[in-house]
């Protein structure tokens, strides 16, 4: 399949939109956490941002797994090779 067809395929566009929507939600969540911790929690903004970054990093990772953008292989799914027979 050519690169042009792959880039404009329906599946690729849907996957990209899912990825972008998780990223947008992460940005909104980051700003909400930063604002809440800084203004209402009276925490220094750099520490608030560090907390927000960690939370949003986990949110984005789990969110992309949930929508199928990231696939995790289980240990049972790995293929094992038979040891080579030595004569």
CORRA-V79358 format. One record per residue. N is the residue number from 1. RES is the residue in one letter. PSI is psi in degrees with one decimal (none if undefined). OMEGA is omega in radians with two decimals (NA if undefined). NEAR is the number of other ideal C-beta (glycine too) atoms within 12 Angstrom. Layout:
N,RES,PSI,OMEGA,NEAR + N,RES,PSI,OMEGA,NEAR
This chain:
1,X,134.7,-3.12,10 + 2,X,159.8,-3.12,8 + 3,X,-39.7,-3.13,9 + 4,X,-44.9,3.12,9 + 5,X,-39.0,-3.13,12 + 6,X,-41.8,-3.13,14 + 7,X,-32.3,-3.10,14 + 8,X,13.9,3.10,14 + 9,X,151.2,-3.11,15 + 10,X,-42.4,-3.11,12 + 11,X,-42.2,-3.13,16 + 12,X,-41.8,3.14,18 + 13,X,-43.1,3.12,15 + 14,X,-42.8,3.12,16 + 15,X,-40.8,3.10,21 + 16,X,-40.2,3.10,20 + 17,X,-38.2,3.07,16 + 18,X,-45.7,-3.14,23 + 19,X,-44.3,-3.13,24 + 20,X,-37.6,-3.14,19 + 21,X,-38.1,3.07,20 + 22,X,-41.5,3.10,28 + 23,X,-40.9,3.11,23 + 24,X,-42.7,3.09,18 + 25,X,-37.7,3.09,22 + 26,X,-38.7,3.11,27 + 27,X,-44.6,3.11,19 + 28,X,-43.4,3.12,18 + 29,X,-41.6,3.11,26 + 30,X,-48.4,-3.13,27 + 31,X,-38.5,3.13,21 + 32,X,-43.5,3.13,21 + 33,X,-43.7,3.13,30 + 34,X,-47.8,-3.14,27 + 35,X,-45.8,-3.09,18 + 36,X,-47.9,-3.11,20 + 37,X,-36.0,-3.11,24 + 38,X,-49.1,-3.05,21 + 39,X,-42.5,-3.08,14 + 40,X,-31.4,-3.14,12 + 41,X,-9.4,3.14,16 + 42,X,42.4,3.09,11 + 43,X,141.3,3.12,19 + 44,X,138.5,-2.96,13 + 45,X,-30.0,3.14,19 + 46,X,-40.8,3.09,13 + 47,X,-37.2,3.08,17 + 48,X,-41.6,-3.14,25 + 49,X,-36.9,3.08,21 + 50,X,-43.9,3.10,19 + 51,X,-44.6,-3.14,24 + 52,X,-40.5,-3.13,30 + 53,X,-45.9,-3.12,22 + 54,X,-46.0,-3.13,18 + 55,X,-44.6,-3.11,23 + 56,X,-33.2,3.07,27 + 57,X,-47.6,3.11,20 + 58,X,-42.5,3.12,18 + 59,X,-46.6,-3.13,25 + 60,X,-41.5,-3.14,30 + 61,X,-50.6,3.14,20 + 62,X,-39.0,3.12,19 + 63,X,-41.6,3.12,25 + 64,X,-30.0,3.02,25 + 65,X,-43.4,-3.09,17 + 66,X,-37.5,-3.12,18 + 67,X,-2.2,3.04,22 + 68,X,11.2,3.11,15 + 69,X,-24.8,3.12,24 + 70,X,130.1,3.12,17 + 71,X,134.1,3.14,12 + 72,X,129.5,3.11,14 + 73,X,131.9,3.09,9 + 74,X,163.7,-3.12,7 + 75,X,-33.8,-3.13,8 + 76,X,-20.0,-3.08,7 + 77,X,-8.8,-3.13,9 + 78,X,147.3,-3.14,9 + 79,X,138.9,3.09,8 + 80,X,146.5,3.12,8 + 81,X,145.7,3.06,6 + 82,X,139.8,3.10,6 + 83,X,143.1,-3.13,6 + 84,X,137.3,3.12,6 + 85,X,127.9,3.13,5 + 86,X,131.4,-3.14,4 + 87,X,none,NA,3
